Amino acid sequence: MDTLRLGIGKAVVALSGRLTPTLALSLSAQDVSPSLAKPFVPGLDATGTIALNGQLTGSVAAPSGSVHLTGHGLRSMQGLAAG
């Protein structure tokens, strides 16, 4: 595939490369906010953004590679800070 790019709110997720016959995939996600996880984690109350960049190789059954995750201004509004 060339590049698949999805915009969700301010977040941008991009995938490029191939899945078969061998895995050669580049992925990135920029400006991902914790609010995007709310449908999966309803009690999550946090702020900030996350960025992710990665490369996957090998096969779908046995992938290998690296992923770099960076958080900016991450804060949890749960627990004592929430009152």
Secondary structure, DSSP 8 states (H G I E B T S, - for coil): --EEEEEETTEEEEEEEE-SSSEEEEEEEEEE-GGGGTTT-TT--EEEEEEEEEEEEE-SSSEEEEEEEEEEEEEE--GGGG-
